[in-house]
C-alpha cells in the first residue's frame, strides 16, 4: 500500500537517416494567455531555481531530421545522462536501453516486477544529474499486477542496472490513465505524475495518489514544503498527466490528456486544483485552474513535453501525430501554437533536448499506431525545424 503519511491511498537499433516536412497549421482553442485561478492559497514555496538544470549543450548542426535509433519496441521515456548518452524505457519489455548520438543501442537492464498491460508497464525514467556522479541511481515508474510505483535502481560502473527498491507504492493502476512521468525539479525533489486510473473521483480525493502530481524525496517521503501537511500531493484534479517540464524562470508546465473534449497545457502551482472531473478544459470556475492552452484530442493527445532550446514548450502528440511548439513570454503568457511534423513520424510519445543540443522525439507506433519499417525510432531534429 502507499506510503503517504497521514492519508489513506486508493488500493487498488540501427543508425539511419530521414527527412520530414513541417506544418504550422493549428486547430485549437486558446482559453487565455495565462492561467486563471481562484484556487486556495498555498503555504508552500514554488520550486527554487538556484539549483537549475545544466545548461543546454552546444548545438550540433543538422540539415534534416536524422534517425538516431530504430527498432525500439514501445519506447516510453527518454532521458539524458551526464555522460551524454540517453536511456530509453520500453513499456512492454521492461528493458532500459542506452542510445548514443552515433546510433549505438545497447540494453543495460530489464526492470524486475513490471507487469505490462493496456497502457501500463515500464513508463517514466529520471536521474538526479547533480548527484549522479557520486550516487548513480535511476528512478523509474512502472506498473505491477496491483499498483503503479516508483523505484530506485542502482547503476554500476559499467552502466548496468541493479535490483530496484520501491520508494513509493500504492499508486492506483488500471488498463488506462496510469500517468507515469517522473522528473527532478529545479529544487532537487522528484516529481511524479499519476492518472486517475479510470476512477474519476481519485482526482479530487486528497487521500488518493491517483490523478495527482506528487513531489517526493529520493526516499519516497513527502518533500518539505508540500502544500498539504504530511502528503506527497503537489497538485490535484488531474485526469492523466504524462508530461512535465520547467522553464528557465522555474515555471512548471504539464500536459494532460482530456476525455473527449479538451487536452490541456497547464502551468502547475502548488496546492492548486485543475478541475477534473468537474471540468475539462477552460471554464473559468472559482477555485479551479484553467489551462493556458487546449486542443481537441484528435489534434493532440499529448504525452511527454520539454522546454526547447529557444524556451518554447514542446509537446509530443500521440493521436495528433505531431510535435506542438508553444512559445512562452517572460510573464508566462503563450504565443499561438505551431504544429510540426504532422503525420511525418506517426504517434509521438516523448520529446527532449538531446545531448547534442538538438530536439529529439520518440515515436510510439508499435503499440497502437501503424508502424513503418524501423519503428519505433528516436529522431533528431534540425534547428531550422524547431528553432
Secondary structure, DSSP 8 states (H G I E B T S, - for coil): ----TTS--------------------EE---SS---------S-----TT-----------SS-EEEE---SSEEEEEE-TTS-EEEEETTT-EEEEE-TT--EEEEEE-TT---BTTBSEEEEE--TTTTTTS-EEEEEEE-SS-EEEEEEEE-TTS-EEEEEEEEEEE---SS-----EEE-TTS-EEEE-B-TT-GGGGG-TTSSSSEEEEE-TTSSB-TT-SSTT--EEEE--SBEEEEEE-TT--EEEEE--SSS-EEEEEE-TT-B--TTT-SS----TT----SEEE-GGG--EEEEEE-TTS-EEEEETTTTEEEEE-B-TTS-B---EEESTTTSS-EEEEEE-TTSSEEEEE--SSSS---TT-S-EEEE-HHHH-
